[in-house]
Amino acid sequence: MSEVAINLIKLRPGRSVEEFSRFSVEVDQPVCLAQDVVEGFDAFAVTRRDPRAPSVDIVEVMQVRSWDEWVRVRDDLAELEPVNAAFDRLVPPDGSSTVFARPIRKET
C-alpha cells in the first residue's frame, strides 16, 4: 500500500505563491513524477478563510510507494539538486513540515 505525504509549506518573506507555482509546475512536479517511487503529486495554493488555520502558503500531497524509498531516491538523485536549490530560495529552512495520512474508507 502506498503512503500519502502532505507537505505544509510557508514561503520566505517576499516570495509569492505565483513564484512557487511556476517552480512546482515547471520543475518540482516533473522531476519528482519521473521517479518510479512517486505515484502522484499535487500542489495547492492555500486560501486562508479561518484566522485560526495554520499559517501555510502551499500544501503538497505526494503519494509514494514507500516514504523510506522516496527519501533514498530523493537524497541520491542528481536531478533533484537544482530542484532543492530552487526550493531553498523560496522556502526558509524551517518553512516546511510533513505529515502522513491514510484514506478513511468504509471497509468491505
C-alpha positions in Angstrom: 0.0 0.0 0.0 1.4 3.4 -0.9 1.9 6.3 1.5 0.5 9.8 1.4 2.8 12.6 2.5 1.4 16.0 3.0 3.9 18.8 2.9 2.9 22.1 4.6 5.0 24.9 3.2 5.4 28.5 4.3 7.2 30.8 1.8 10.1 33.1 2.6 9.1 36.8 3.1 9.0 38.5 -0.3 8.4 35.2 -2.2 5.0 34.8 -3.9 2.7 31.9 -4.4 2.9 32.6 -8.1 6.7 32.1 -8.0 6.3 28.8 -6.1 3.5 27.7 -8.5 5.8 28.2 -11.6 8.6 26.3 -9.8 6.2 23.5 -8.8 4.7 23.0 -12.3 7.8 23.6 -14.4 10.5 21.9 -12.2 9.5 20.1 -9.0 6.5 18.1 -10.1 8.0 16.9 -13.4 11.3 15.7 -11.8 9.5 14.0 -8.9 6.8 12.4 -11.0 9.6 11.0 -13.3 10.7 8.8 -10.3 9.2 5.4 -10.2 8.6 5.6 -6.5 6.4 8.7 -6.8 2.8 7.7 -7.8 1.2 11.1 -7.5 2.0 14.7 -6.8 -0.5 17.6 -6.4 0.2 21.1 -5.1 -2.3 23.6 -3.8 -2.1 27.3 -3.1 -3.7 27.9 0.3 -6.5 30.5 0.8 -7.0 31.2 4.4 -10.5 32.0 5.4 -10.3 31.0 9.1 -7.8 33.1 11.1 -7.2 30.0 13.3 -6.0 28.0 10.3 -2.3 27.0 10.1 -0.2 29.7 8.5 1.0 27.9 5.4 1.1 29.1 1.8 1.3 25.8 -0.1 0.1 22.2 0.5 1.7 19.4 -1.5 0.2 16.0 -1.5 2.6 13.2 -2.6 1.6 9.6 -3.0 4.7 7.4 -2.8 5.2 3.7 -2.9 7.3 4.0 0.3 8.5 7.1 2.1 11.8 5.5 3.1 12.4 4.6 -0.6 11.5 8.1 -1.7 13.9 9.6 0.9 16.7 7.3 -0.5 15.9 8.3 -4.1 15.5 12.0 -3.2 18.8 12.2 -1.4 20.8 10.4 -4.1 19.2 11.9 -7.3 21.4 14.4 -9.1 18.4 15.7 -11.0 17.0 16.9 -7.7 19.9 19.2 -6.9 18.6 22.2 -8.9 15.1 21.4 -7.5 16.4 21.6 -3.9 18.3 24.8 -4.7 15.2 26.5 -6.1 13.1 25.2 -3.2 15.6 26.7 -0.7 15.4 30.1 -2.4 11.6 30.0 -2.0 11.2 28.3 1.4 13.2 29.0 4.6 14.9 26.1 6.4 12.1 25.8 8.9 9.4 26.6 6.4 8.1 23.1 5.7 6.9 20.1 7.6 5.4 16.8 6.5 2.5 14.8 7.9 1.5 11.4 6.8 -2.1 10.4 6.1 -4.1 7.4 5.1 -7.5 7.4 3.4 -10.5 6.7 5.6 -12.8 4.3 3.8 -15.6 2.0 4.6 -14.3 -1.5 5.0 -16.0 -4.1 2.9 
